[in-house]
Amino acid sequence: MVKIRTFDIANRLGIHARVAAKLVETANRFQADIFLEKDGVEVNGRSILGILTLFCPRGSRLTIRTEGADAEEAMEAFARLIAEKFGEV
């Protein structure tokens, strides 16, 4: 199964090191392959450095693709994390 969804990054500081670590932590809870894409550049969702190279300030559009048996559950977890602004104020 493949799931693809695009999100607007709304937290004040965008995706920085702590947020990238939360994304990787979330990705590592699932067997699915996870990829993040911004402006045509795609990186592995388990790579902190890869995620940081996307440079996603507030207002960025980030596309997440999950592939595998638990792709739907993984996408739901990412959607929750992003909707909660990564736990930041």
N, C-alpha and C positions, 0 to 999 in steps of 0.2 A: 504494500500500500504506500502511496506517495501523497503527502499533504504539503500544500504550498500556501503561504499566507503572508501578506504584507502588513507591517505595523508602522505607526508613527511613533518616534521616540519622543516622549513628552517630559521626562524628568529633566530638571534644571541643568544638570551637567552633562547630559547625554551619556554615551557609553565610555566610561573611563575604566581604570584597572579593577576597581572593586566590582563594578557592574559586569565587566568581562568575566571575572572569576565566578560570579553568580550564574552567568550564562553557561559557562563550562561545567560548573557543578550540576546544573540542571541537565545538560546534555549527557553527562556521565551516569545519570540515573536510568538511562534507557539503552536498549540494544540498537535502536534505529540509528541509521546514518543521519547526521544533522549538518546542514550547510546554511550559512548566513551570507546574504548578498546585498551589496549596496552599489549603485551606479555601475553595474556590470561586473563588479569584482566579487568573486565568491570565495569563501574560506570555510575551513572545517570548523564546525561548532564546538569542537573539543580543543581548539587551539587559542589560548589567551592572546598570544602575539598576533595570530591571524585576525582575531576579532578586533584588536586595537588598531591594526593597519587599515581597517575600513573607515576610520575617522567618522564617527556618528555623533555629532553634536545634537542638541535639542532641535527638534523639527525634522530630523532625518527620516527617510523612509527605508526601512530594513525589511528585506524579504527572507523568510525562513522556510527551508524545505526539509522535511523529514521523510525518510524512506525506511520501511521495514515493518515488522509485525506490530510493533508498538508505536508506530508513527503518529497515530491519532492522539494517544495519551501524551506523547512528547509534545506535540503541537499545543495541546491544551495547557500543559505546564508552562510553556513559553508564553502563551497568551496571558495566563494569570500573572506571571512574573512581570511582563511588560505593562499590563493594566494596573498593577500595583506600583508602578514606577520604580521597580527593583527594590522596594522597601525604603526608598529615600523620601524625604519631605519635599 
